[in-house]
Amino acid sequence: MEKPCDFPKDFDVNDYDPFEGVPTKILKDNDTIELGDRTVRVLHTPGHSPGHICFFEEDKGYLYTGDLIYIGELFAFFPSTDPIAYMDSIKKLLPLPVRRILPAHHNLEIRLSIIKDMDNAFTELYEKKMLQHGSGTFSYKDFAIKL
């Protein structure tokens, strides 16, 4: 079982009250969101989780990847993850004219080639019939895939 991060010393889970908002809209693949003079496109990218999305801001070439692409260990071992969908989501991002990757975790200095590197890694594991839960952890230059 994966351990959570170290919580602040004054954190008490019994005092934690999660936000329970009401959605105003259900986002779908290729929807656009207008943010004043900025437009972002919604990309449904399941794999890490069934409803995972990335955002692409085409004018700037910014790809907000959330939990799909980041430097470090990629989690694809939970029951709610789907390693094949993860691979397909990476492939979906390949043709985008990305100029900057903005992940949800760790380091913001990410090489653009990491998308292709991840595609190669997932594809190789798939071809070796190892892209499935319980196969292990596979390490690459800037990331690892934990299945």
C-alpha positions as CSV (number, residue, x, y, z in Angstrom):
1,M,0.0,0.0,0.0
2,E,1.3,3.4,-1.0
3,K,2.0,5.7,2.0
4,P,0.7,9.3,1.8
5,C,3.0,12.3,2.1
6,D,4.0,13.7,5.4
7,F,1.2,15.8,6.7
8,P,1.8,19.1,8.5
9,K,2.3,18.5,12.3
10,D,-1.0,20.4,13.1
11,F,-3.1,18.4,10.6
12,D,-5.9,16.4,12.1
13,V,-7.9,14.3,9.7
14,N,-10.9,14.5,12.0
15,D,-11.0,18.3,11.5
16,Y,-10.7,18.0,7.7
17,D,-13.9,19.1,5.9
18,P,-13.7,18.3,2.1
19,F,-15.2,20.8,-0.3
20,E,-18.5,19.6,-1.6
21,G,-19.4,21.8,-4.5
22,V,-22.2,21.5,-7.1
23,P,-21.0,21.2,-10.7
24,T,-22.4,23.8,-13.1
25,K,-21.4,21.9,-16.2
26,I,-20.1,18.4,-17.1
27,L,-17.0,18.8,-19.3
28,K,-16.6,16.6,-22.3
29,D,-13.7,15.9,-24.6
30,N,-12.9,18.9,-26.9
31,D,-15.1,21.3,-25.0
32,T,-13.6,24.8,-24.7
33,I,-13.5,27.0,-21.7
34,E,-13.3,30.8,-22.2
35,L,-11.2,32.6,-19.6
36,G,-11.4,36.2,-20.6
37,D,-8.8,36.5,-23.4
38,R,-7.7,32.9,-23.0
39,T,-9.2,29.7,-24.4
40,V,-8.4,26.2,-23.2
41,R,-9.6,23.0,-24.7
42,V,-10.6,20.0,-22.6
43,L,-9.0,16.7,-23.4
44,H,-10.4,13.6,-21.9
45,T,-7.3,11.6,-21.0
46,P,-8.3,8.6,-18.9
47,G,-5.7,6.1,-17.5
48,H,-4.6,7.6,-14.2
49,S,-8.3,7.9,-13.4
50,P,-11.4,7.3,-15.5
51,G,-12.4,10.9,-15.7
52,H,-8.9,12.5,-15.9
53,I,-8.6,15.5,-18.2
54,C,-5.8,17.7,-19.5
55,F,-6.2,21.2,-20.7
56,F,-4.5,22.6,-23.8
57,E,-4.1,26.3,-24.3
58,E,-3.4,26.4,-28.0
59,D,-2.5,30.1,-28.3
60,K,0.4,29.7,-25.9
61,G,1.1,26.0,-26.5
62,Y,0.6,25.2,-22.8
63,L,-0.5,21.7,-21.9
64,Y,-1.8,21.3,-18.4
65,T,-1.3,17.6,-17.7
66,G,-2.6,17.1,-14.2
67,D,-1.7,13.6,-13.1
68,L,-1.0,12.2,-16.6
69,I,2.5,13.5,-17.3
70,Y,5.0,14.6,-14.8
71,I,8.6,13.9,-13.7
72,G,8.6,11.0,-11.2
73,E,6.8,7.8,-10.6
74,L,3.5,7.5,-12.7
75,F,0.9,5.6,-10.8
76,A,-0.9,3.1,-12.9
77,F,-1.3,0.4,-10.3
78,F,-4.4,1.4,-8.4
79,P,-7.7,-0.6,-9.2
80,S,-9.1,2.7,-10.6
81,T,-6.3,3.1,-13.1
82,D,-6.2,1.7,-16.6
83,P,-2.7,1.2,-18.1
84,I,-4.0,0.7,-21.7
85,A,-6.1,3.9,-21.5
86,Y,-3.1,5.7,-20.0
87,M,-1.1,4.7,-23.0
88,D,-3.9,5.8,-25.4
89,S,-4.1,9.2,-23.6
90,I,-0.4,9.8,-24.0
91,K,-0.8,9.0,-27.8
92,K,-3.6,11.5,-28.0
93,L,-1.2,14.3,-26.9
94,L,1.5,13.5,-29.4
95,P,0.2,15.6,-32.3
96,L,-0.4,18.7,-30.2
97,P,1.9,21.7,-30.8
98,V,3.0,21.8,-27.2
99,R,5.5,24.5,-26.1
100,R,5.3,24.0,-22.3
101,I,4.1,21.2,-20.1
102,L,2.5,22.2,-16.8
103,P,1.9,19.2,-14.5
104,A,0.1,18.9,-11.2
105,H,3.2,17.5,-9.4
106,H,6.9,17.9,-8.8
107,N,9.2,19.8,-11.2
108,L,7.9,22.3,-13.8
109,E,11.1,22.0,-15.9
110,I,9.9,19.2,-18.1
111,R,11.4,18.4,-21.5
112,L,8.8,18.5,-24.3
113,S,10.2,15.2,-25.5
114,I,8.9,13.5,-22.4
115,I,5.5,12.9,-24.1
116,K,7.3,10.9,-26.9
117,D,9.5,9.1,-24.3
118,M,6.4,8.1,-22.3
119,D,4.7,7.0,-25.5
120,N,7.7,4.8,-26.3
121,A,7.8,3.3,-22.8
122,F,4.1,2.5,-22.6
123,T,4.1,1.1,-26.2
124,E,7.1,-1.1,-25.4
125,L,5.5,-2.4,-22.2
126,Y,2.3,-3.1,-24.2
127,E,4.1,-5.0,-26.9
128,K,5.8,-7.1,-24.3
129,K,2.4,-7.8,-22.7
130,M,3.6,-6.1,-19.5
131,L,1.3,-3.1,-19.5
132,Q,-1.0,-4.5,-16.8
133,H,-1.4,-4.2,-13.1
134,G,1.1,-6.1,-11.0
135,S,3.9,-6.1,-13.7
136,G,6.2,-4.0,-11.5
137,T,7.9,-0.6,-11.7
138,F,9.8,0.4,-14.8
139,S,12.3,3.2,-14.7
140,Y,13.2,5.6,-17.5
141,K,15.2,8.9,-17.8
142,D,12.7,11.3,-16.1
143,F,9.9,9.0,-15.0
144,A,8.9,5.5,-13.9
145,I,5.7,3.6,-14.6
146,K,4.4,1.7,-11.6
147,L,2.0,-1.0,-12.7
